[in-house]
Amino acid sequence: MAFGQLHFHQRVLVSLTPECNQDQAGRDTAKACDPGSHTGRSILRRQWKTLTLAMVERVMFRDILQRLYVLLLVASLSGCASYEERIRSTRGLFYANDLPAAMERLEEERQRDAKSRDAISLDLATAQLMSGKPRAAEQTLRGVRDRFDYLEQADLTEGIRALATDDTARAYAGADYEKLLLRAMLTISNLMGDGDDALAYSHQFNAKQEQLISAGVPGSPQNPKKSYQRVALGAYLHGVLREANHLDYDEAARSFARVASWQPTFTSATTDLERARGGRHSAAGNGVLYVFALVGRGPRKIEVEEIPTSTALLIADRILSATGEYTLPPTLAPIKIPVIAVPRNAIAGVSVQVAGQGSGKTQTITDIGKIAVQQHQTMLPHIMARAVARRVVKKAAVYAVKDSLDVAPAASLLLDIAGVAWEAVESADTRCWGLLPNQIQVLRLEVPAGRHRVELQPTGKSRRPIGLTHRADVVIEDGRTTFALACFPDRHRVGEILVSNAY
């Protein structure tokens, strides 16, 4: 505070007082010893004026400081709650297996927050699917897919608004991994319904992946997305569906070869590839059961303060303030950016048993947490660049106002205060598909035709069961493929075990 008061005195009040000659001041002080002289009375009046000026300085500075506190308090209150913090309790309803309440709250949030509508819709689709409403989930996902595709076009107005505020001013257009998994969940949702469009959705997954990687980042001389790890889930679903018709084994083999290349830890791909090359779906009298498990709590975005960059900006704006005609608002509010947080996953897999007919454990086909972190790290320099550019634009705007109005020092200080408050209201864009799982796992079992009881039980890292056994009935048809889906964000299952008709 003392530093600020000194700055206020030097920049504002000193400019209001006339300059004096130091030698003259010394002579005046000597003459002041004679209060009866004309010079003595003049010196006393001057000292009284200086004392009054000091008192005014304290009052004015205290008033301005109080106004600054109010501005920063308002700024902190308006910018303190990120999207992730606001939606956290709603997602908690999903994890508590209260799906009706979760869907009701998500619907309310969709109506309340138009800019975040699509991010909320993704969470809603997950809740709809696991509550046994695959057609509603598919419809919701289709709407988000179409809007995400539309939002890939540049919007100049939104870009300007985001520079003046922050990235939350933009309509949410989805992260790249979300755009891919959206099409995977469309495929799975459709399979849990009539299955008529599942193959088309799997085609869209593969095409979108290549388009996203080849598009790169607009304005960037190099394409950072070339380092993206390929997501094998789309190729796997395509191979499964091609194999299921007993005709397109060559295409199925090509898809399984991609899976083996892109996801080498998924060892089942080798068996799938050999089977497809041999042109064999299942033995006579048998059908196939695929069990998909949504395992663990998936990645989410949280807000963090980028302190090194904020410090560098503070040093830079202090240098410019010292050398320029006007000061720049100091970087007191830290730059905020989103980072990916992946909760610890205690589930290693899901044990699957078909009474008397076979068993196995699901295996990870897609590690969503790792993919989200890798893609976010790839794009982080561009996220940081937007955040820094936004601060530069705001500081330049304040400086331009000062220059155009040729403001006095007192007004310049007030504009600096306003600039600090303007920067303080920024929030990181933490919107995301928060109800994705950490991993998508799958197990293929060849089972005799007939009605069977399937038992699912989550297992921990030690491969021992860590949760209850959950049961569902499936009907296997000769030469046909059936799909089952379950969600285990932790050792407790959420929602229903969905079982498809024979495909």
C-alpha positions as CSV (number, residue, x, y, z in Angstrom):
1,M,0.0,0.0,0.0
2,A,2.9,2.3,0.8
3,F,4.3,1.7,-2.7
4,G,0.9,2.5,-4.2
5,Q,0.6,5.7,-2.2
6,L,4.0,6.8,-3.2
7,H,3.2,6.1,-6.8
8,F,-0.1,8.1,-6.4
9,H,1.8,11.0,-4.9
10,Q,4.4,11.1,-7.7
11,R,2.0,10.6,-10.6
12,V,-1.0,12.6,-9.5
13,L,-0.4,15.1,-6.6
14,V,3.1,16.3,-7.4
15,S,1.8,17.4,-10.8
16,L,-0.7,19.6,-9.0
17,T,2.0,21.5,-7.0
18,P,4.2,24.2,-8.5
19,E,7.9,23.4,-8.9
20,C,10.2,25.3,-6.5
21,N,13.9,26.1,-6.5
22,Q,15.7,24.1,-3.8
23,D,18.1,27.0,-2.9
24,Q,15.1,29.3,-2.5
25,A,13.5,26.7,-0.3
26,G,16.5,26.7,1.9
27,R,16.5,30.5,2.3
28,D,12.7,30.5,2.9
29,T,13.2,27.9,5.7
30,A,15.7,30.2,7.4
31,K,13.4,33.2,7.1
32,A,10.5,31.2,8.5
33,C,12.1,31.4,11.9
34,D,10.8,34.9,12.0
35,P,7.0,34.5,12.0
36,G,6.4,38.2,12.2
37,S,8.1,38.8,8.9
38,H,6.3,38.8,5.6
39,T,8.5,35.9,4.4
40,G,7.8,33.9,7.6
41,R,4.0,34.3,7.2
42,S,4.4,33.2,3.5
43,I,6.4,30.1,4.5
44,L,3.8,29.2,7.1
45,R,1.0,29.4,4.6
46,R,3.1,27.3,2.2
47,Q,3.7,24.7,4.9
48,W,0.0,24.6,5.8
49,K,-0.8,24.1,2.2
50,T,1.6,21.2,2.0
51,L,0.1,19.7,5.1
52,T,-3.4,20.1,3.7
53,L,-2.2,18.6,0.4
54,A,-0.8,15.6,2.2
55,M,-4.1,15.1,4.1
56,V,-6.0,15.3,0.8
57,E,-3.6,12.8,-0.7
58,R,-4.4,10.3,2.0
59,V,-8.1,10.7,1.7
60,M,-8.1,10.5,-2.2
61,F,-5.8,7.5,-2.2
62,R,-7.9,5.7,0.4
63,D,-11.0,6.4,-1.6
64,I,-9.4,5.1,-4.8
65,L,-8.0,2.1,-3.0
66,Q,-11.5,1.3,-1.7
67,R,-12.9,1.6,-5.2
68,L,-10.2,-0.8,-6.5
69,Y,-11.1,-3.3,-3.8
70,V,-14.8,-3.1,-4.8
71,L,-13.9,-3.6,-8.5
72,L,-11.7,-6.5,-7.9
73,L,-14.3,-8.1,-5.5
74,V,-16.9,-7.8,-8.2
75,A,-14.5,-9.2,-10.8
76,S,-13.6,-12.1,-8.6
77,L,-17.3,-12.9,-7.8
78,S,-18.3,-12.8,-11.5
79,G,-15.4,-14.9,-12.6
80,C,-14.7,-17.3,-9.7
81,A,-17.1,-20.1,-10.7
82,S,-15.8,-22.0,-13.8
83,Y,-18.0,-24.2,-15.9
84,E,-16.5,-27.3,-14.3
85,E,-17.4,-26.0,-10.8
86,R,-20.9,-25.2,-11.8
87,I,-21.6,-28.5,-13.5
88,R,-19.8,-30.7,-10.9
89,S,-22.8,-31.4,-8.6
90,T,-25.0,-32.3,-11.7
91,R,-22.4,-34.8,-12.8
92,G,-22.3,-36.1,-9.2
93,L,-26.0,-37.2,-9.6
94,F,-24.9,-39.4,-12.6
95,Y,-22.1,-41.0,-10.6
96,A,-24.6,-41.5,-7.7
97,N,-26.7,-43.5,-10.2
98,D,-29.6,-41.0,-9.9
99,L,-30.0,-40.8,-13.6
100,P,-33.5,-39.2,-13.7
101,A,-32.4,-36.3,-11.5
102,A,-29.2,-36.0,-13.5
103,M,-31.1,-35.7,-16.8
104,E,-33.6,-33.2,-15.3
105,R,-30.8,-31.0,-14.1
106,L,-28.9,-31.3,-17.4
107,E,-32.0,-30.2,-19.3
108,E,-32.3,-27.2,-17.0
109,E,-28.7,-26.3,-17.6
110,R,-29.1,-26.6,-21.3
111,Q,-31.9,-24.0,-21.3
112,R,-29.9,-21.7,-19.0
113,D,-26.6,-21.7,-20.7
114,A,-26.9,-21.3,-24.5
115,K,-23.1,-21.0,-25.1
116,S,-22.5,-24.3,-23.3
117,R,-25.5,-26.1,-24.6
118,D,-23.6,-28.6,-26.7
119,A,-21.1,-29.5,-23.9
120,I,-24.1,-30.1,-21.6
121,S,-25.9,-32.1,-24.3
122,L,-22.9,-34.5,-24.5
123,D,-23.3,-35.3,-20.8
124,L,-27.0,-35.6,-21.2
125,A,-26.5,-38.1,-24.0
126,T,-24.4,-40.3,-21.7
127,A,-27.1,-40.2,-19.1
128,Q,-29.8,-41.0,-21.6
129,L,-27.8,-44.0,-23.0
130,M,-27.1,-45.6,-19.7
131,S,-30.7,-45.1,-18.5
132,G,-31.8,-47.4,-21.3
133,K,-32.8,-44.7,-23.9
134,P,-30.3,-45.3,-26.8
135,R,-32.6,-43.6,-29.4
136,A,-32.8,-40.4,-27.3
137,A,-29.0,-40.5,-26.8
138,E,-28.5,-41.0,-30.6
139,Q,-30.8,-38.0,-31.4
140,T,-29.0,-35.8,-28.9
141,L,-25.5,-36.8,-30.2
142,R,-26.6,-36.2,-33.8
143,G,-27.6,-32.7,-33.0
144,V,-24.3,-32.0,-31.3
145,R,-22.3,-33.6,-34.2
146,D,-24.1,-31.3,-36.7
147,R,-23.5,-28.2,-34.7
148,F,-19.8,-29.0,-34.0
149,D,-19.3,-29.5,-37.8
150,Y,-21.0,-26.1,-38.4
151,L,-18.9,-24.4,-35.7
152,E,-15.7,-25.4,-37.4
153,Q,-16.3,-22.3,-39.6
154,A,-14.5,-19.2,-38.3
155,D,-16.8,-16.6,-36.7
156,L,-15.2,-13.1,-36.7
157,T,-17.8,-11.7,-34.2
158,E,-17.2,-14.4,-31.7
159,G,-13.4,-14.1,-32.1
160,I,-13.6,-10.4,-31.3
161,R,-15.9,-11.0,-28.4
162,A,-13.5,-13.7,-27.0
163,L,-10.5,-11.2,-27.3
164,A,-12.5,-8.7,-25.3
165,T,-13.6,-11.2,-22.6
166,D,-12.3,-14.8,-22.7
167,D,-12.9,-18.1,-24.6
168,T,-16.1,-18.8,-22.8
169,A,-17.7,-16.1,-25.0
170,R,-17.5,-18.6,-27.9
171,A,-20.1,-21.3,-28.6
172,Y,-18.5,-24.5,-27.5
173,A,-17.2,-26.4,-30.6
174,G,-15.7,-29.4,-28.9
175,A,-12.2,-30.8,-28.5
176,D,-10.9,-33.1,-31.2
177,Y,-11.1,-36.2,-29.1
178,E,-14.7,-35.4,-28.3
179,K,-15.6,-35.0,-32.0
180,L,-14.2,-38.5,-32.6
181,L,-15.7,-40.2,-29.5
182,L,-19.1,-38.6,-30.4
183,R,-19.1,-40.7,-33.5
184,A,-18.1,-43.8,-31.6
185,M,-20.9,-43.3,-29.1
186,L,-23.3,-42.7,-32.0
187,T,-22.3,-46.1,-33.3
188,I,-22.7,-47.8,-30.0
189,S,-26.0,-46.0,-29.3
190,N,-27.4,-47.1,-32.7
191,L,-26.3,-50.7,-32.1
192,M,-28.3,-50.6,-28.8
193,G,-31.3,-49.6,-30.9
194,D,-32.0,-50.8,-34.4
195,G,-28.4,-50.8,-35.6
196,D,-29.4,-49.6,-39.1
197,D,-26.9,-46.7,-39.1
198,A,-24.1,-48.1,-37.1
199,L,-21.8,-48.9,-40.1
200,A,-22.3,-45.4,-41.5
201,Y,-21.4,-43.9,-38.1
202,S,-18.2,-46.0,-37.9
203,H,-17.2,-44.7,-41.4
204,Q,-17.8,-41.1,-40.2
205,F,-15.4,-41.8,-37.3
206,N,-12.5,-42.8,-39.5
207,A,-13.1,-40.0,-42.0
208,K,-13.3,-37.4,-39.2
209,Q,-10.1,-38.6,-37.7
210,E,-8.2,-38.1,-40.9
211,Q,-9.9,-34.7,-41.5
212,L,-9.0,-33.4,-38.1
213,I,-5.4,-34.4,-38.4
214,S,-4.9,-33.1,-41.9
215,A,-6.6,-29.7,-41.2
216,G,-4.0,-28.8,-38.6
217,V,-4.3,-25.4,-36.9
218,P,-5.3,-22.3,-39.0
219,G,-2.5,-19.8,-39.2
220,S,0.2,-22.3,-37.9
221,P,3.2,-22.8,-40.3
222,Q,3.4,-26.4,-39.1
223,N,0.7,-29.0,-38.3
224,P,1.0,-30.0,-34.6
225,K,-1.9,-32.5,-35.0
226,K,0.3,-34.9,-37.0
227,S,1.6,-36.0,-33.6
228,Y,-1.9,-37.1,-32.5
229,Q,-2.1,-40.8,-31.5
230,R,-4.7,-42.5,-33.8
231,V,-7.8,-43.6,-32.0
232,A,-8.4,-47.3,-32.8
233,L,-12.0,-47.5,-31.6
234,G,-13.6,-46.4,-34.9
235,A,-11.5,-48.9,-36.9
236,Y,-12.4,-51.6,-34.4
237,L,-16.2,-51.0,-34.7
238,H,-15.9,-50.8,-38.5
239,G,-14.1,-54.2,-38.5
240,V,-16.6,-55.8,-36.2
241,L,-19.6,-54.6,-38.3
242,R,-17.9,-55.7,-41.6
243,E,-17.2,-59.1,-40.2
244,A,-20.8,-59.5,-38.9
245,N,-22.3,-59.7,-42.4
246,H,-20.1,-62.7,-43.4
247,L,-19.2,-61.0,-46.7
248,D,-16.7,-58.2,-46.2
249,Y,-13.9,-60.1,-44.5
250,D,-11.2,-58.2,-46.5
251,E,-12.4,-54.8,-45.2
252,A,-12.7,-56.3,-41.7
253,A,-9.1,-57.5,-41.9
254,R,-7.9,-54.0,-43.0
255,S,-9.7,-52.4,-40.1
256,F,-8.3,-54.9,-37.6
257,A,-4.8,-54.3,-39.0
258,R,-5.2,-50.6,-38.3
259,V,-6.3,-51.5,-34.7
260,A,-3.2,-53.7,-34.2
261,S,-1.0,-50.8,-35.5
262,W,-2.6,-47.9,-33.7
263,Q,-3.3,-49.7,-30.4
264,P,-0.6,-52.4,-29.9
265,T,-1.5,-53.0,-26.3
266,F,-4.9,-54.3,-27.5
267,T,-3.6,-57.9,-28.0
268,S,-7.0,-59.2,-29.1
269,A,-6.5,-57.4,-32.4
270,T,-4.1,-60.1,-33.6
271,T,-6.7,-62.8,-33.1
272,D,-9.3,-60.6,-34.8
273,L,-7.1,-60.1,-37.7
274,E,-6.3,-63.8,-38.2
275,R,-10.0,-64.7,-37.9
276,A,-11.0,-62.1,-40.5
277,R,-8.2,-63.2,-42.9
278,G,-9.5,-66.7,-42.5
279,G,-13.0,-65.6,-43.4
280,R,-14.6,-67.0,-40.3
281,H,-17.2,-65.3,-38.1
282,S,-18.1,-68.2,-35.8
283,A,-18.5,-71.9,-35.7
284,A,-21.8,-73.5,-36.9
285,G,-24.4,-73.2,-34.2
286,N,-22.6,-70.4,-32.5
287,G,-23.1,-66.6,-32.4
288,V,-20.9,-63.8,-31.0
289,L,-21.3,-61.6,-28.0
290,Y,-19.4,-58.3,-27.7
291,V,-19.4,-56.8,-24.2
292,F,-18.4,-53.1,-24.2
293,A,-17.5,-51.5,-20.8
294,L,-17.3,-47.8,-20.0
295,V,-14.7,-47.9,-17.3
296,G,-13.6,-45.2,-14.8
297,R,-14.3,-41.5,-14.7
298,G,-13.1,-39.7,-17.7
299,P,-11.0,-36.6,-18.3
300,R,-12.3,-33.2,-17.5
301,K,-11.0,-29.7,-17.8
302,I,-10.1,-27.6,-14.8
303,E,-8.9,-24.0,-14.4
304,V,-5.3,-23.3,-13.4
305,E,-3.2,-20.1,-13.2
306,E,-0.3,-19.8,-15.5
307,I,2.0,-18.0,-13.1
308,P,5.3,-17.9,-15.2
309,T,3.5,-16.3,-18.2
310,S,1.7,-13.8,-15.9
311,T,5.0,-12.8,-14.3
312,A,6.6,-12.3,-17.6
313,L,3.7,-10.1,-18.7
314,L,3.9,-8.1,-15.5
315,I,7.6,-7.4,-16.1
316,A,7.0,-6.5,-19.7
317,D,4.2,-4.0,-18.9
318,R,6.2,-2.4,-16.1
319,I,9.1,-1.8,-18.6
320,L,6.7,-0.3,-21.1
321,S,5.1,1.8,-18.5
322,A,8.4,3.2,-17.4
323,T,9.4,4.1,-21.0
324,G,6.1,5.1,-22.5
325,E,4.0,8.3,-22.2
326,Y,1.3,6.5,-20.3
327,T,1.3,3.5,-18.0
328,L,-0.2,0.1,-18.8
329,P,-2.5,-1.7,-16.4
330,P,-0.3,-4.0,-14.3
331,T,-0.8,-7.8,-14.7
332,L,-2.1,-8.4,-11.2
333,A,-4.7,-11.0,-12.3
334,P,-3.0,-14.2,-13.3
335,I,-3.6,-15.7,-16.7
336,K,-6.0,-18.6,-16.4
337,I,-5.9,-21.6,-18.8
338,P,-7.7,-25.0,-18.9
339,V,-5.8,-28.3,-18.2
340,I,-6.9,-31.9,-18.4
341,A,-7.4,-33.7,-15.1
342,V,-7.9,-37.4,-15.2
343,P,-9.2,-39.0,-12.0
344,R,-7.5,-42.1,-10.7
345,N,-9.1,-45.2,-12.1
346,A,-9.3,-48.2,-9.8
347,I,-11.0,-50.5,-12.4
348,A,-8.5,-52.6,-14.4
349,G,-11.3,-54.4,-16.3
350,V,-14.6,-56.2,-16.1
351,S,-14.9,-59.9,-15.6
352,V,-17.5,-61.5,-18.0
353,Q,-19.0,-64.9,-17.5
354,V,-21.6,-66.6,-19.6
355,A,-23.0,-69.4,-17.4
356,G,-21.3,-72.6,-18.5
357,Q,-20.3,-71.3,-21.9
358,G,-17.1,-69.2,-21.4
359,S,-15.5,-66.3,-19.7
360,G,-12.9,-63.6,-20.0
361,K,-12.0,-60.0,-19.1
362,T,-12.5,-56.9,-21.0
363,Q,-9.5,-55.2,-22.6
364,T,-8.9,-51.5,-23.3
365,I,-9.5,-50.5,-26.9
366,T,-9.3,-46.8,-26.2
367,D,-7.7,-44.9,-23.3
368,I,-9.7,-41.7,-23.4
369,G,-7.7,-40.1,-20.6
370,K,-4.4,-40.5,-22.3
371,I,-5.7,-39.4,-25.6
372,A,-7.3,-36.2,-24.1
373,V,-4.1,-35.3,-22.3
374,Q,-1.9,-35.9,-25.3
375,Q,-4.1,-33.8,-27.6
376,H,-4.4,-31.0,-25.1
377,Q,-0.7,-30.9,-24.6
378,T,-0.3,-30.6,-28.3
379,M,-2.7,-27.7,-28.5
380,L,-1.6,-26.0,-25.3
381,P,0.9,-23.5,-27.0
382,H,-2.0,-22.2,-29.1
383,I,-4.3,-21.9,-26.1
384,M,-1.6,-20.0,-24.3
385,A,-1.1,-17.8,-27.3
386,R,-4.8,-16.8,-27.4
387,A,-4.6,-16.0,-23.6
388,V,-1.6,-13.8,-24.0
389,A,-3.0,-12.1,-27.1
390,R,-6.2,-11.3,-25.2
391,R,-4.1,-9.6,-22.4
392,V,-2.2,-7.6,-25.0
393,V,-5.4,-6.5,-26.7
394,K,-6.9,-5.3,-23.4
395,K,-3.8,-3.4,-22.4
396,A,-3.6,-1.8,-25.8
397,A,-7.2,-0.8,-25.6
398,V,-6.6,1.0,-22.2
399,Y,-3.5,2.7,-23.6
400,A,-5.4,3.8,-26.7
401,V,-8.1,5.4,-24.6
402,K,-5.5,7.3,-22.6
403,D,-3.7,8.5,-25.7
404,S,-6.9,9.5,-27.5
405,L,-8.2,11.5,-24.5
406,D,-4.8,12.8,-23.5
407,V,-5.8,12.0,-19.9
408,A,-4.3,13.5,-16.7
409,P,-2.3,11.3,-14.3
410,A,-5.3,10.9,-12.0
411,A,-7.5,9.7,-14.8
412,S,-4.7,7.5,-16.1
413,L,-4.5,5.7,-12.7
414,L,-8.3,5.1,-12.7
415,L,-8.1,3.7,-16.2
416,D,-5.3,1.3,-14.9
417,I,-7.6,0.2,-12.1
418,A,-10.4,-0.5,-14.6
419,G,-7.9,-2.4,-16.8
420,V,-6.9,-4.6,-13.9
421,A,-10.6,-5.3,-13.1
422,W,-11.2,-6.1,-16.8
423,E,-8.4,-8.7,-16.8
424,A,-9.6,-10.2,-13.5
425,V,-12.9,-11.3,-14.8
426,E,-11.3,-13.8,-17.3
427,S,-12.1,-17.4,-16.8
428,A,-10.5,-20.5,-18.5
429,D,-12.8,-22.4,-20.8
430,T,-13.4,-25.6,-18.8
431,R,-16.4,-26.9,-20.9
432,C,-16.0,-30.5,-21.9
433,W,-17.7,-33.9,-22.2
434,G,-17.3,-34.7,-18.5
435,L,-19.3,-37.9,-18.4
436,L,-17.0,-39.8,-20.8
437,P,-15.3,-42.8,-19.2
438,N,-11.6,-43.1,-18.6
439,Q,-11.4,-46.1,-20.9
440,I,-13.6,-48.0,-23.3
441,Q,-13.0,-51.7,-23.0
442,V,-14.3,-54.7,-24.9
443,L,-14.5,-58.5,-24.9
444,R,-15.5,-60.8,-27.7
445,L,-17.0,-64.2,-26.8
446,E,-18.2,-66.9,-29.1
447,V,-21.3,-68.5,-27.5
448,P,-23.7,-71.3,-28.6
449,A,-27.0,-70.0,-29.9
450,G,-29.7,-69.6,-27.2
451,R,-30.6,-67.6,-24.1
452,H,-27.9,-67.1,-21.6
453,R,-27.3,-65.3,-18.3
454,V,-24.3,-63.0,-18.5
455,E,-22.5,-61.9,-15.3
456,L,-20.3,-58.8,-15.1
457,Q,-18.0,-57.9,-12.2
458,P,-15.4,-55.1,-12.0
459,T,-11.9,-56.1,-11.1
460,G,-9.0,-54.1,-9.7
461,K,-5.4,-53.7,-10.6
462,S,-4.6,-57.0,-8.7
463,R,-7.2,-58.7,-11.0
464,R,-9.3,-59.4,-8.0
465,P,-13.0,-58.5,-7.9
466,I,-13.7,-55.2,-6.3
467,G,-17.5,-54.9,-6.8
468,L,-20.7,-56.7,-6.9
469,T,-21.7,-59.1,-9.7
470,H,-24.3,-57.8,-12.1
471,R,-26.4,-60.0,-14.3
472,A,-28.3,-59.6,-17.6
473,D,-30.0,-62.0,-20.0
474,V,-28.8,-62.2,-23.7
475,V,-30.2,-64.0,-26.7
476,I,-27.5,-65.4,-29.1
477,E,-28.5,-66.3,-32.6
478,D,-26.6,-68.7,-34.9
479,G,-24.1,-66.7,-37.0
480,R,-25.3,-63.4,-35.6
481,T,-23.6,-60.7,-33.4
482,T,-25.1,-59.4,-30.2
483,F,-23.8,-56.3,-28.2
484,A,-23.9,-55.5,-24.5
485,L,-23.0,-52.3,-22.8
486,A,-22.3,-51.5,-19.1
487,C,-20.8,-48.5,-17.3
488,F,-18.5,-48.8,-14.3
489,P,-17.1,-45.4,-13.3
490,D,-16.0,-47.0,-10.1
491,R,-16.7,-50.3,-8.4
492,H,-20.4,-49.5,-8.6
493,R,-22.3,-49.8,-11.8
494,V,-24.2,-46.8,-13.2
495,G,-27.4,-47.3,-15.2
496,E,-28.6,-50.4,-16.9
497,I,-26.8,-53.2,-18.7
498,L,-28.0,-52.6,-22.2
499,V,-28.3,-55.6,-24.6
500,S,-28.9,-55.2,-28.4
501,N,-30.9,-57.3,-30.8
502,A,-28.9,-59.7,-32.9
503,Y,-27.0,-57.8,-35.7
